[in-house]
């Protein structure tokens, strides 16, 4: 076994140990763990913040630059999907409504 193989094995074993320790950390204690109230309140906003951080740049930017024309199918699809969600409160309907606007504009008109 050469040095590279040994270091690879040591690294993999070290990563496995760290993974097990970090995932089982809360099970190692005999008393229950609770988050502070401020952390629990913050976790309520985490999913929408993460979704906004991923989706909004995808809608309003192209190749790292803001969209400069109104002829972008994503803008109309996002607006229509948001309106559908406001009206019906359904996630599947929101996706279908947005795609029903996006596909004809993108494929039909080339936006």
Number of C-alpha atoms within 10 A of each C-alpha: 5 6 8 9 10 11 11 11 12 12 12 12 12 12 12 11 12 12 12 11 13 9 10 11 10 12 11 8 9 7 8 7 9 8 8 8 9 8 10 11 11 10 12 10 10 11 11 11 12 10 10 12 11 11 12 11 13 14 17 16 13 11 7 9 9 12 14 10 8 10 14 17 21 22 18 17 24 22 13 20 23 17 15 19 18 11 10 11 12 11 12 10 14 22 17 14 19 24 19 14 19 22 16 13 18 16 10 9 10 11 15
